[in-house]
Amino acid sequence: PIEKSDRSTPAVFGDYIDVYDIHQAIQDGATVPIYYEARLAKLDLKEEEKPRITARQGEA
């Protein structure tokens, strides 16, 4: 959906006719369950780059 301060999908196109979400798709067998696993990416940084990156962390 388009959701911004000046636009709204339901306001433009009207109410939803039907909502078919991932939970219903799993129950119907149309898709398999999706499992999310939080992981941190392992980085292999050169020692000489670490101080430069550490110094810029506060900027993000």
Secondary structure, 3 states (H helix, E strand, C coil): CCEECCEEHHHHHCCCCCCCCHHHHHHHCCCCCCCCCCCCCCCCCCCCCHHHHHHHHHHC
